[in-house]
Each structure stands twice: as C-alpha cells, then as structure tokens.
C-alpha cells in the first residue's frame, strides 16, 4: 500500500469549525476522497458544519485521504500536546503502525470546537496488494490530560466500482465534491459528447465548449488513475468534433498527455488556444466564471469562489446595458466597459443562485467578508448582498509605510 504523510499548515489546525458535541477529549479518523477538507477548516467560520464525504471503497491507483479531527484537548498555557499512531490492518491480518509526529500548538479561535490535525495519510492501493477491507485504527493521546481517544475507519479495496448509466453519471459528477465518484467520469464524458451536436445546433456561432470541458479537466486532474482509460477512449473516437474536444483536454492535462496528440492536431490547437484556458489568476471573460464554478463543483475548494467574488469589482469599470444603448457610436472602450458590467452582473447572479444550492459557497464568502479578506469594498458589499449577509461590510485599513529615518 503506497502511502505518505501529507503535512498541512498549522494555520488549518488552529481554526475550529464546528462545536464539539460532548465534553472531554475525543477524536475521529475519517477516510475521504475529498480534496477540500483543509480549505473548509481554514476558510469557514466556527459554527458552520464542514462537508466530509466519507470513502468506503477504492480501486487500484485511486487516491484517498485519512484525516484526523479532535476536540476537547486540554490546554496548558494555551497550548495542547498530542501524540499517537495509526495502525493499518490489511485483509490478510498484517499490521503496520504509523506514528504521528508530536503536536504541540496553541489553538486559536473557538477553543471548544473541532480541529483538524496537521497530519494525514494519502493512500492508494497497488496491484500486488490483497483485495478486501483495510482498517485504520487511531490512538491519539492528550498529553496534558493524560487521556487517549480511539477511533477507526475502514476502506474496502475492490477490483471495480459499478458506474451509473451515462446520463445519470453526468448528473452525479455535476456536484462531485459532495460525493466523489471517479467511476462515473468516463460515462459522464460519453454522455456529454452525445449532447454536443444538439447544443451546437442550438447555440450556432456562440457555441463555446470550454466551460463544460472544464468540468472534465478538473475531474481528470484530481483522478490521475482515470487519465489512462480516458486517453484510450479518446484514441478510439472517429467523429472529428469529438476528437477536437478530447484533444483540448489531453493538450492541457499534462505534458505527457499532450504528447499523445498527432503533431498537426497539436500545432493547430496551440494556434487556437495558446495558453491553458482552465487556469488563470483573475476572471476576464464570462466563460471564466463558468470555469471557476466547474472547479468548485469538482473540488469544493475556496479559490474559485474568491475569483468569482473578485470579478464583482469589474462593475466599477463598467457601463450598464441601458447606458450603453444610449451611446450613438460606441467605441471599443465602451464595449470593454459593457463587457465588464456583464461579467460582474453574471458573477453576482451566480453567487446568489449557486449559493442557495451549495451552502459551502456562502460559508466561504461569509468568512472572507467577516475576516476582511476582500479588499475591494464594492466587491465586498455586492458579495454580502448576494449571499444574504445582513452585516455592514467595511474594507480593511490600509497600512501606511513608516517614515524613513533621515
């Protein structure tokens, strides 16, 4: 079993997320395929419940994480002291003890909350390992209180996981972060390809596949074990449009997958799309918003949500549709400002709409607002309205540089 410790910043540990249900020291060990656990402990406020989808089975080469959370640790001079181990028992009865590094830190925020330990296991099963149930038993000792908490998690190593029918698979990956299901990625992509002809016919010249391809880009980036089967499926496609769409993904997933493309096809693709369209620092087009939402729906992480919030500031350099229509001869600058207005309006609408369906969006924005992490007061005020936050938002104070000594 391949595994290694993934150490996360102690800042993540220092933030309590939800209230402990019972007094006294306790701990849990959780197997999960979610990639946003650290983001949640760092990026949402105490009292807001994190989303912890648990993994119960995995196939060969598929990564999952073993996370540890604790509550009620005794503090001496404001600091806790934790030691422990994880014992991994394989289906053949073999045991392997994995010691935890001693943790001694001051807890910040709501001290009676639940905290994420800054150590975790990243696991994937190899082809030579026995199939069956693997048990991860935690012993975590509170050195200050001289108490030990025990917990266990179990993951079944299986040969395969049945995929849903294609259309259902496409729906399931649409909120992947809530319930990771790698087995549905390929059938979902096949369902998408079948929808393309009707979509092109409907949208005609405005057809832009990048927002929908983004969903599969992030799915495959987070599931490298699926890239090989995806490449094999792509090689068997005969429809020119389907080949072009899969080529976009292969070209930007990695340098290795880009080498799978025929030289002429890659040359033409590099001419049309010279840079990775799924990776950018700031939103600059309406479809960038959709790409950000695709990343969130796959990963559940905070960064794409904050990119959406940042796009709200474009309204300051925008012009409304009504005002644009009043201009006798619009210039390129007028059209640029209209574009900014449209992006900001779409960002506000999407925050409100998707925030109603996905509470985690509201939690991320709420925390960023209360911690004054959104520097633009206009973007902060619009974001607050979008999530229904009834508080007065003020921008952070600007620090002034000290006067130079003469």
Secondary structure in CASP SS format (residue, H / E / C, confidence):
PFRMAT SS
TARGET T0000
AUTHOR 0000-0000-0000
METHOD secondary structure of the structure
MODEL  1
X C 1.00
X E 1.00
X E 1.00
X E 1.00
X E 1.00
X C 1.00
X C 1.00
X C 1.00
X C 1.00
X H 1.00
X H 1.00
X H 1.00
X H 1.00
X C 1.00
X C 1.00
X C 1.00
X C 1.00
X C 1.00
X E 1.00
X C 1.00
X C 1.00
X C 1.00
X C 1.00
X C 1.00
X C 1.00
X E 1.00
X E 1.00
X E 1.00
X E 1.00
X E 1.00
X E 1.00
X E 1.00
X C 1.00
X C 1.00
X C 1.00
X C 1.00
X H 1.00
X H 1.00
X H 1.00
X H 1.00
X H 1.00
X H 1.00
X H 1.00
X C 1.00
X C 1.00
X C 1.00
X C 1.00
X C 1.00
X C 1.00
X C 1.00
X C 1.00
X C 1.00
X C 1.00
X C 1.00
X C 1.00
X C 1.00
X E 1.00
X E 1.00
X C 1.00
X C 1.00
X C 1.00
X C 1.00
X C 1.00
X E 1.00
X E 1.00
X E 1.00
X E 1.00
X E 1.00
X E 1.00
X E 1.00
X E 1.00
X C 1.00
X C 1.00
X C 1.00
X C 1.00
X E 1.00
X C 1.00
X C 1.00
X E 1.00
X E 1.00
X E 1.00
X E 1.00
X E 1.00
X E 1.00
X E 1.00
X E 1.00
X E 1.00
X E 1.00
X E 1.00
X C 1.00
X C 1.00
X C 1.00
X C 1.00
X C 1.00
X E 1.00
X E 1.00
X E 1.00
X E 1.00
X E 1.00
X E 1.00
X E 1.00
X E 1.00
X E 1.00
X E 1.00
X E 1.00
X E 1.00
X C 1.00
X C 1.00
X C 1.00
X C 1.00
X C 1.00
X C 1.00
X E 1.00
X E 1.00
X E 1.00
X E 1.00
X C 1.00
X C 1.00
X C 1.00
X C 1.00
X E 1.00
X E 1.00
X E 1.00
X E 1.00
X C 1.00
X C 1.00
X C 1.00
X C 1.00
X C 1.00
X C 1.00
X C 1.00
X E 1.00
X E 1.00
X E 1.00
X E 1.00
X E 1.00
X E 1.00
X E 1.00
X E 1.00
X E 1.00
X E 1.00
X E 1.00
X C 1.00
X C 1.00
X C 1.00
X C 1.00
X E 1.00
X E 1.00
X E 1.00
X E 1.00
X E 1.00
X E 1.00
X E 1.00
X E 1.00
X E 1.00
X E 1.00
X E 1.00
X C 1.00
X C 1.00
X C 1.00
X C 1.00
X C 1.00
X C 1.00
X C 1.00
X C 1.00
X H 1.00
X H 1.00
X H 1.00
X H 1.00
X H 1.00
X H 1.00
X H 1.00
X H 1.00
X C 1.00
X C 1.00
X H 1.00
X H 1.00
X H 1.00
X C 1.00
X C 1.00
X C 1.00
X H 1.00
X H 1.00
X H 1.00
X H 1.00
X H 1.00
X H 1.00
X H 1.00
X H 1.00
X H 1.00
X H 1.00
X H 1.00
X H 1.00
X H 1.00
X H 1.00
X H 1.00
X H 1.00
X H 1.00
X H 1.00
X H 1.00
X H 1.00
X H 1.00
X H 1.00
X H 1.00
X H 1.00
X H 1.00
X C 1.00
X C 1.00
X C 1.00
X H 1.00
X H 1.00
X H 1.00
X H 1.00
X H 1.00
X H 1.00
X H 1.00
X H 1.00
X H 1.00
X H 1.00
X H 1.00
X H 1.00
X C 1.00
X C 1.00
X H 1.00
X H 1.00
X H 1.00
X H 1.00
X H 1.00
X H 1.00
X H 1.00
X H 1.00
X H 1.00
X H 1.00
X H 1.00
X H 1.00
X C 1.00
X C 1.00
X C 1.00
X C 1.00
X H 1.00
X H 1.00
X H 1.00
X H 1.00
X H 1.00
X H 1.00
X H 1.00
X H 1.00
X H 1.00
X H 1.00
X H 1.00
X H 1.00
X H 1.00
X H 1.00
X C 1.00
X H 1.00
X H 1.00
X H 1.00
X H 1.00
X C 1.00
X C 1.00
X C 1.00
X C 1.00
X H 1.00
X H 1.00
X H 1.00
X H 1.00
X H 1.00
X H 1.00
X H 1.00
X H 1.00
X H 1.00
X H 1.00
X C 1.00
X C 1.00
X C 1.00
X C 1.00
X C 1.00
X C 1.00
X C 1.00
X C 1.00
X C 1.00
X C 1.00
X C 1.00
X C 1.00
X C 1.00
X H 1.00
X H 1.00
X H 1.00
X H 1.00
X H 1.00
X H 1.00
X H 1.00
X H 1.00
X H 1.00
X H 1.00
X H 1.00
X H 1.00
X H 1.00
X H 1.00
X C 1.00
X C 1.00
X C 1.00
X H 1.00
X H 1.00
X H 1.00
X H 1.00
X H 1.00
X H 1.00
X H 1.00
X H 1.00
X H 1.00
X H 1.00
X H 1.00
X H 1.00
X H 1.00
X H 1.00
X H 1.00
X C 1.00
X C 1.00
X C 1.00
X H 1.00
X H 1.00
X H 1.00
X H 1.00
X H 1.00
X C 1.00
X C 1.00
X C 1.00
X C 1.00
X C 1.00
X C 1.00
X H 1.00
X H 1.00
X H 1.00
X H 1.00
X H 1.00
X H 1.00
X H 1.00
X H 1.00
X H 1.00
X H 1.00
X H 1.00
X H 1.00
X H 1.00
X H 1.00
X H 1.00
X H 1.00
X H 1.00
X H 1.00
X H 1.00
X H 1.00
X H 1.00
X H 1.00
X H 1.00
X H 1.00
X H 1.00
X H 1.00
X C 1.00
X H 1.00
X H 1.00
X H 1.00
X H 1.00
X H 1.00
X H 1.00
X H 1.00
X H 1.00
X H 1.00
X H 1.00
X H 1.00
X H 1.00
X C 1.00
X C 1.00
X C 1.00
X C 1.00
X C 1.00
X C 1.00
X H 1.00
X H 1.00
X H 1.00
X H 1.00
X H 1.00
X H 1.00
X H 1.00
X H 1.00
X H 1.00
X H 1.00
X C 1.00
X C 1.00
X C 1.00
X C 1.00
X C 1.00
X C 1.00
X C 1.00
X C 1.00
X C 1.00
X C 1.00
X C 1.00
X C 1.00
X C 1.00
X C 1.00
X C 1.00
X C 1.00
X C 1.00
X C 1.00
X C 1.00
X C 1.00
END
